[in-house]
Amino acid sequence: MVAVIAGNSVSAQVTGSAPVSLKSVSVPEPDNLGDFVKNKAAAIKLGKTLFWDMQAGSDGQTSCASCHFHAGADNRSINQISPGLLRINADRTENPDTIFNIGGGPNYQLTKQDFPFHKLSNPNDSTTVVSDSNDVSSSQGVANTKFLGVIPGSSKDIETSEPDPVFKVGGINVRRVQPRNTPTVINAAFNFRNFWDGRAQDIFNGVNPFGLRDPNASVVKAENPNQLKFVKVSLNNASLASQAVGPPLSSFESSADGRTFQEIGNKFGQVDLSKFIVVNNSLGSLENILSIGGTKLPRVLGQKLSGLTPLGKQVVHPQDSVLGADSAYPQPGLKDKTYEDLIQDAFKPEWWNSNQLIQVDAEGKRTFVNKPDNSSQTNEYRLLDYNFSLFFGLAVQLYESTLIANDTPYDRFLEGNTNALTVQQQRGKQLFEGKAACIFCHSGLELTSASVSNVKNQRLRATTSTPKTVSDKGYFNIGVRPTLEDISLGGKDPFGNPLSESGVAALGKFPLLLGSSPNVTVSPNDTVVADGLFKTPGLRNIELTAPYFHNGGYLTLPQVVDFYNRGGDFRQQGVLRPLGLSETEKDDLVAFLKGLTDERVVSDKAPFDHPQLFVPNGHFGNSMYVVNDGTGKAADNLIEIPAVGKNGGKGTPNFLN
């Protein structure tokens, strides 16, 4: 596999024109975007509002930005530990580890001394293990609750606290923590697929992260205001949209268990108040919510938002680069704008304008009706609410597509400014491209082999032997943790198909599930390598986005370079080899990585400016005691991230700084 990686990557480096900066790379965009979006600027405005709006979470507190407010990632350090919940047995049965090793329990305040989670007496020798933990440093989301319904005009959903078997202190629920470290959304627009395991597909189906893999995903289109029809949609280059619609329904990230997208839209909309409580105890797990079997499509988030002032809990800076003209400053929110206005400004009317309703009964059957039937066994949704996942995904994608860090010293050096990188950083660049072998995975101007430009024409890697060994382009097992702790790409989608595109090719389902033909013919006799492979991240702003790797187990760039220099921590399972770098060479490499920082990101200058945000930074108390907020959940310790305009501000400190 090392030979395959090297061969593919080196060939990509020695052909074509001389390097130019990331500014020369177009941000990928769906070919048929114009079929849905009528005004891109308005869609970006909607996307930024939705991304930062705390009202979108079931708790009226959690937004996309809650985990992506610092250089597109998360710098919180209290209640940010998750045990090894993704561990499986060798026979692939679930075997979650629920024991907290770091700090001994939830709501722990991380310290610098906790890192790295895999400690060695000699950082150049992977055999000198002092201690080891399979805990993950990640991001807190929501506490364990069950969704009951929405009250239009209320930022909080109707929910009831459910006992959490893992994330609790003294029997009181604390916020759950994700089982993988939070990656940055900055430059994520260049990724062919998103999430660490690539489950957010490059084709967006308008409903959920799974693209063509979900045979039943559909939205509703108005042929005219009096005639609706269900349609399947397919937007390429849209993995950011696929990614965006996952967290709002995740009972770990921002939703009570059982909520759906149309009800979030109704939360922000004008609806029949006599029918606002929607109870359906059959919803069950997240997999069932995501339209498995075609019966349970998202239908809550849209309902929630329509009656609420956009960003109604947060001050918007009057010089915000996108929202400033609509800011109600010094009052919170946007003035004279509703979410319905924002959607109608951004999207073509056939996706939101209808005189008919979509009625959904208790079994999930959907019917077009002219008026509500006032039955407790059904619920009706306006077209605008029903298609809210389509609006949410595309708008957030278009906003995140503006978050491009391409003005780093490295980019200016590539453009011809030979003084943009120091002499030491230039030595580090030579190491990056040579002896340190970083460029084998972090290739191209995007510095990731998982980018659209790198993957588009070569989605699968394969050896020339017979039978072949095949794997997904841009995904690697580098031996950060034992493979069975998190098989990542080796898992399955909710429909039973392999997450890996190589595995899909081996089943002969590539055109059906992925919408194209594979670049390599894969037979059932070929070996598919997928377990423990994770998406290669881009490296710009890496100095700002600690902790590192999918488990968040490393605190500093020198620790990361030591990891690569020794060939990883679990070398028998990864593709790395020892590098033999001297201490001076390691210092040079770290210096180069710091040359990948865009100063606009540091100071939150446009396009990285943002509204005010209040984020939960753990709970009052510690890992032994927390304060009950009266509902069975721990009281939040909120911190304010002030609103910043286009000229930037002081920024936020790095993790544990």
ABEGO torsion letter per residue (X at the ends): XAAAAAAAAAAAAABEBBBBBAAABBBBBBAAAAAABABAAAAAAAAAAAAABAAABAAGABBAAAAAABGGBBABABGABBBBAABBBAAGBBBBBABBABGGEBGBBBBAAAOBABBBABAABAABBABBBABBBBBBBBBBBBBAEBBBGBABBBBBBBBBAABBBGGBBBBBBBABBBBBABGAAABABBEAAGABBABBAGABAAEAABAABBBBBBABAABBBBBBBBBBGAAAAAAAAAAAABAAAABBBGBBAAAAAAAABBBBAAAABBBBAAAEBAAAAAGBGGABBBAAAAAAAAABBBGAABBBBAABAAAAAABAOABBEBBGBBAAAAAAAABBAAAABBABBBBBBAAGBBBBBABBAGBAABBBBBAAAAAAAAAAAAAAAAAAAABBBABBAAAAAAAGBAAABBAAAAAAAAAAABAAGAAAABBEAAGBAABAAAAAABABBBBABOBBBBBBBGBBBAGABBAAABAEAABBBAAGBBABAAAAAAAGAAAAAAGBBBABBBBAABBBBABGBBBBBBABGAAAAOBBEAAGABABAAAAAAAAAAGEABAAABABBBAGBBAAAAAAAAAAAAAABBAAAAAGBOAABBBBBBBBBEBBEBAABBBBAGAGBBBBBBBBBBBBBAAEBAEBBBBGX
